[in-house]
Structure formats: structure tokens, C-alpha cells
Amino acid sequence: MEYEWKPDEQGLQQILQLLKESQSPDTTIQRTVQQKLEQLNQYPDFNNYLIFVLTKLKSEDEPTRSLSGLILKNNVKAHFQNFPNGVTDFIKSECLNNIGDSSPLIRATVGILITTIASKGELQNWPDLLPKLCSLLDSEDYNTCEGAFGALQKICEDSAEILDSDVLDRPLNIMIPKFLQFFKHSSPKIRYLYSQHQIRPLTLTQTWPPPHFNLFALAGDEEPEVRKNVCRALVMLLEVRMDRLLPHMHNIVEYMLQRTQDQDENVALEACEFWLTLAEQPICKDVLIRHLPKLIPVLVNGMKYSDIDIILLKGDVEEDETIPDSEQDIRPRFHRSRTVAQQHDEDGIEEEEEDDDEIDDDDTISDWNLRKCSAAALDVLANVYRDELLPHILPLLKELLFHHEWVVKESGILVLGAIAEGCMQGMIPYLPELIPHLIQCLSDKKALVRSITCWTLSRYAHWVVSQPPDTYLKPLMTELLKRILDSNKRVQEAACSAFATLEEEACTELVPYLAYILDTLVFAFSKYQHKNLLILYDAIGTLADSVGHHLNKPEYIQMLMPPLIQKWNMLKDEDKDLFPLLECLSSVATALQSGFLPYCEPVYQRCVNLVQKTLAQAMLNNAQPDQYEAPDKDFMIVALDLLSGLAEGLGGNIEQLVARSNILTLMYQCMQDKMPEVRQSSFALLGDLTKACFQHVKPCIADFMPILGTNLNPEFISVCNNATWAIGEISIQMGIEMQPYIPMVLHQLVEIINRPNTPKTLLENTAITIGRLGYVCPQEVAPMLQQFIRPWCTSLRNIRDNEEKDSAFRGICTMISVNPSGVIQVRLFDFRSYADTSSSFVTGYLMIIYFLQILHGFKNQVGDENWRRFSDQFPLPLKERLAAFYGV
């Protein structure tokens, strides 16, 4: 018998009043309402009132009715097991009777309520729920159909395992055939609904594909939204049920090829995602190889600008340099905190960050579109197939790159850039012809051609720099500098970004052209609008990083510094444009060294003020969050990094500035900040100040060392890395006085160096710091030699010879002489690795004496026979070197 319940009118009005008041913006009223609602939960039929308002009180406004349902949902979550049976039955029956309410808001609220009850383990206790929802799918009423579909999809997501188990007799086996009936429903809206909602259930069932599965019945549907959802379904299935798709892959690929060429661009874009997803799967290479002749032309065709793209990009506007930028065109910048890395013999600075040169040639169309998706798919496929892709690409490229229509030619240049990373080796024979052609395209009359050419050339910068400079580098640089001063803002931006990439690759190769480069970049200051000015700072900072001290000439300083300082003086402390300018100045200060002295005092002082203001604001916010906003800590991070740049560039010349400021007190607070990036930058600054003016750091060491010890946590890699490096720098300055602090850090460092998958930069800095600690306190560190000597040897193999490596090797030598048994017990293979590493680093008589002692001691301890067998394994150059230098 159905549960009969009617509300008491007075009680109903009281609850309605509470629902109205709970929508008040006044937090005091909201708190009072919350307390009253909690009290009402003591009455058994309170939840009946809530469901009544939601489903029966249609005279009330929808937000109030929906709110009543959401409060009920929260009660279900918290107290459902305590609901009397009659109340539970009334709620369930009302939900099923109102799943097709004419209001989308009420339908959605009822759906949420149903799925919340189901997720409380009630699927077993509500046997008619799934059959009832499935039967409602037969309704001719769209609202009922949509409500039932929505609820079923949510149940599938929340209760996946139980639906495909024997606990409920595998209801998916009944539900999925039911869904499949809707492939051919006469109503396009219902077909769209099916294509939208069936995806999740299909991914759940173990017996996949289910009987009568016929996704392709919708494949050619005249409704674009239906076709789009079919593509989306296949992409999702590819991600979660790849194994089950494999037998059907040929048909799926053929279908997706058609849809990627769909007349509706939204459908084509959804289909194009399939290639990106498939390219990330290990089986991609085998699955797609036979389809490449068809697929590559389709992707290449998708890389042309559409007519709408050209309108949105104002592709017909060639000169816009005098038009100010609108603020929404300027994307927010995120500062990347300073990380200390070692230099390598083979590749300069070790970077562990992702490349920034992703396909982003038309970023004012911020939306992901078919052109970007096609280019990204081609890029990923080029990395999968490498040079095997070229037979399919080269014939197309030949036609595109020299095409008379600019849109076609432009797409060819984009194709050439997209394959650069994956197909570089195979492209090398063609580059002597292609690079000059691209350099010519930098002067094309169409701005969109000039801008994409900048990007594509930047993708081949590494090869350009490897050739004699006069052949390609000089002409490329000359033309790129002209484009930096282009009359089109998009070209200016692309040229500036491309030039920054060229600077990174060319480094000191640019020194002969510095005057010309600076002339151009400084002229751009007076020419650029807001957005490109921010990119210009990056190009100047990268130039400083690349040429280093070669920038420190009076004529260069006179060109570069006045416009930078002028911008610096114009910007207020709370202006986020300070970020890129501070980053730029940090690189410039490091490069100019003593050349920055005339500018350093106001810059230093402002950085200290920025740190102080941010910390003060953070303290106010912590104490009274209602009254004070949280500060943007990026201001503090960028300021700390510029102070690091000043310390590195000015060295001992910064001493007076540090003496007159409270920077060490501020650093003590920064080193304990909750935000990892703040700690990361403060440890970098600590290391730089330790090198520059240790007399001011030393009195704080007793406070700083425990903090450094607690930050040796590889969960925060960059924080840990910078703390490790700072400890090494401090130990060299402290000498034997480092003794009391060794226990605070040594065990963590040994743990990190033995940790699997530790990033290269952290491993190297850890090895150097352990060596330096052993150098100043060998008696304390040498007993642990056996625990770290093996990974220590392999960590430092490729680091360029420098002062840090020197002191670390001296430390290891000292420790071996204190504790030779720590090495004797290491396998011969590992010692050979150490000998290999060390023999490449001979820095004078003292090192030779050390190695003589160690190697002869080692030879004596293992005996002649063992030594001969051991040294026979050495490569010939190493044998010769050891014999020549050490007589062993």
C-alpha cells in the first residue's frame, strides 16, 4: 500500500520561510538557518516536507524547490540509515514520479537525489529503481527521457562495480540492450540524448562490446551533435577499453578518417582528438601504419586556416602596431622559480622542464580548434614514426610550401614546424634548401605567413646553429631582427619568441652581433604595445643568459639599461608587469656583474620592500582572513630571484647593501613559508649570499640549518634541490665549524642519493654536497662512505669541471683516505666507474698526490692479481691516463 502523507500547513510555512532566509547573502542569517535546520532533523517527518517542497509545491519558485532537494540530499548522505521506512518509501516514490519534471533544474535535483540514495548502498534495497528508470526511457516525453537518462548515467558512474557484478544479477546486461534501442529513435533530440549518455555505461560492462552493439548506426546521423557524441564515445572507449576496441580498429579508423573531414568543424575536431589519443597508446605504431597514406593528407588539410579563423585573427589587417592591446588579450604570466643546476660537458645547463615551443601559433583564438588539433596530432605522430613518416609528408610539403595561395603555403610551413622534433634526422638533407626558402618567407606580404615562419624556423634553430655561422645563422638572425620590428603585432610576438629560442641555441655565437641585436631590441621598447613588451623582456633576459659576461661592455650597458630602468620606475609595486621585468633584470644583473653596480641600489631596495610587503600582508591575512586579502606571493618569489641574480652578478659588491638591510630576517620567514616556490627561491638566495658575503649569513646559520634539514624532502624536488645546494655552499664557508650540523642533514642526503628515479639535477647537487661535507668534516662523513660511494660515482660523470666539482672530489679523496675500507667493500665495477669519473678531472699537483695515495693504497689492499684483473677491464684511454698520471 502506498504511503500517504500530507504536510501540516504551519510546519510547511515555517520550512519555506527557512528556505527563503537561507538564500540571504547575510552570513549571520545563514548561520541561524543552519542551526534551525539541524534542529529540525530531530523530527522524523522533516525530510517528507523537503521532498514535498521539491516535487509537489509547484507554486513555489524553482531555486527554493531545488534548495529543498539539495538539503534533503545532504540529510540522505548524513542520516539515511536513521530515516523511518515510511519516510524512505515516500521519498523514493516521489523521486521516480518526478524525474520528468518540466523544469531542467528540478529534474537535475531529483536525479542527484536518486543517485545519492543509490550510492548509500540502496541499489539492493530499491529493486524497482533500475527497471523503472529503464521503462521511463520509453516515454515519448523528452523531459522524462532526459531525466531518466541523466539519472542512469550518474548511477553508472557512482556504482560501476556493483552494476556489472552478480550482486544485482548484472543489470548492465539488461540496461545496455535497452540503451541500444535508441540508436534509431525517430526524435533527433532523443538520439542526441542517447549518444550523449550511453558512453559511460558502455565502458563499464565486462562483456564488451555488448550484444547488438551498433554505435555506427548513429555514425552517419544527420544531426551533427549526434555524430560529435559518437566520436567522443570512441575517444573515451579508446582511453578505457582499448583491448576491446582492437578487433574493430580497422573500421573505427576508417570511420574516424571520414569524420575528421566532416563538414561540421565541431564534429571534425572531436574526431581529430582520436588521433591524439591513439598516438599516446603503445599499439599506435602497428595499428596506424597501414592508414598513414590516408591519414596524413587529412591532418595536413585540417591545418589550413578556415575562413572564420582568418576573420577572428584579423588576417586581412597587415599593420596594427599602433593599436593598443585590450587587457583580455594578455594572458596571465606565471613565474618559474629559480632552480640551481649543474653545467654539463655535453649540453650546457641541464633542464628538466617541458619545452615551451608547443604549437601555439594563433593564441588569440584561445579555443582549441581543428587546425591546432591536427598540428598537435601530426607532431605526436612524427614522434611515434620518426623518419618513417617522411615518405607520406614530403610529397605534400613540396606542393604546399611553394603554393601560390597564401593560406595553403602557410599551412605547409606549419606542417614543416610540426614534424621538426620527430623527423629531424630525416629532414637534415632537405634543410640546406628549405631554411633559405623559409628565411625568404619571413618577408612574405601576408602577416600570418611571416608569423608562422618565425615559429617553424625556431623549431630548426638547433640545426641552424650547428652549421657555419655565415651560412644560415647570420641571414636568419638578420631577418628575424627585422621581424621583431614588424608593423604587425602578431609577427612581432612570433619573432621575439623565435629569437629567444635562437639565443638559447646559439649562446656565445651571437657575441659578434651584440651591438646590432641590442640596437633592435632597444628600438622595440619604443614601438611595442603592452602584450609584446612582456615578451620583449623575455628575449632580453634570454640574451643575457646566453652571452653572459660578454654583455658587460660600457657601450652595451648604455644601450640596454636606460630603457629597462625607465620601465622599472614607471611600474607600481602591485603591477604584475613587474614579474617579467624582474626576471629580465635578474638575468641582466647576473650577466653584467660589476657593470650593474650603478643600478643596483634602487633595484635591491625595491626587491627587499616587495618581500617585506608580501610577508606583512600574509601575516594580516592569517590573523584576520575576513578583513585582509591573501597576497600574491609571486611578487615575493620574483623579488627573491632578482636578489639572487644581483648576488650572483655583483658578488662581494653586494655586501654593503646586505649590511644596510633586514634581508636575512625576511629570508628566515620565507624559508618557513607554506608555499614551496617561496622556500625554493629563498634557498637559492641563501646559497648566493653565502658565496657573496658570508660574514652576514654566518650569524644566522644556527637558525637556518635546522630549516634546511627539514626541507631535504624529495617530494618537493626543486625545494629539496636548492636546499641541498645551499648546504654545500655553507659547508665550504664554515669549514670544520660545520661539524654540529652534519647530523641534521647527512642521513637525508644519503637517502636521496640512493633513491630510485631521483631527477638528475637533484642527484648531482646531492653528490656535490655530500662530497663538500666530507671535505670539511671527513671524520663525521667518512663512516657512511660505503652507503653512498656507488651512486656518488655515477652521479657526477658528466658534470663540467668547476669549483663545486673540485671541492666535492677533494672531499671524496679525503674520506677514502680516512676510511679506505668503505671503498674496498664496493664491487670492482663501481670503483672502476669512480676511476673513470675522476680521471677526467685533474686539477693540479694536489689532486695527483691524492690519487697516488688512494690508487696505490687500493692496489696494495686488493693485491696485484685482483688489481690486474680489475684494471684489465678499463678502456684503453683510461689505462693510459692512469699510467701516465699516477703510475698504476
Buried (B, 14 or more C-beta within 10 A) or exposed (E): EEBEBEBEEEBBEBBBEBBBBBEEEEEEEEEBBEEBBEEBBEEEBBBBBBBBBBBBBEEBEBEBBBBBBBBBBEBBEEEBEEBEEBBBBBBBBBBBEBBBBEBEEBBBBBBBBBBBBBBBEBBEEBEEBBEBBBEBBEBEEEBBBBBBBBBBBBBBEBBBEBBBBEEBEBBBBEBBBBBBEBBEBEEEBBBBBBBBBBBBBBBBBEEBBBEEBEBBBBBEBEBBBBBBBBBBBBBBBBEBBBEBBEEBBEEBBEBBBBBBBBEBBBBBBBBBBBBBBBBEBEEBBEBBEEBBEEBBBBBBBBBBBBEEBBEBBBBEEBEBBEEEBEEEBBEEBEBBBBBBBBBBEEEBEBEEEEEEBEBEBBEBBEEEBBBBBBBBBBBBBBBBBBBBBBEBBBEBBEEBBEBEEBBBBBBBBBBBBBBBBBBBEBBEEBBEEBBBEBBEBBEBEBBBBBBBBBBBBBBBBBBBBEEEBEEBBBBBBBBBBBBBBBEBBBBBBBBBBBBBBBBBBBBEBBBEBBEEBBEBBBBBBEBBBEBBBBBBBBBBBBBBBBBBBBBBBEEBBEBBBEBBBEBBEEBEEEEBBBBBBBBBBBBBBBBBBEBBBEBBEEBBEBBBEBBBBBBEBBEBBEEEEEEBEEBEBBBBBBBBBBBBBBBBBBBEBBBEBBEEBEBBEBBBBBBEBEBBBBBBBBBBBBBBBBBBBBEBBBEBBEEBBEBBBBBBBBEBBBBBBBBBBBBBBBBBBBEEEBEEBBEBBBBBBBBBBBEEEBBBBBBBBBBBBBBBBBBBBBBBBBBBBBBBBBBBBBBBBBBBBEEBBBBBBBBBBBBBBBBBEBBBEBEBEBBBBBBBBBBBBBEEEEBBEBBBBBBEBBBEEBEEEEBEEBBEEBEEEBBEBBEEBBEB
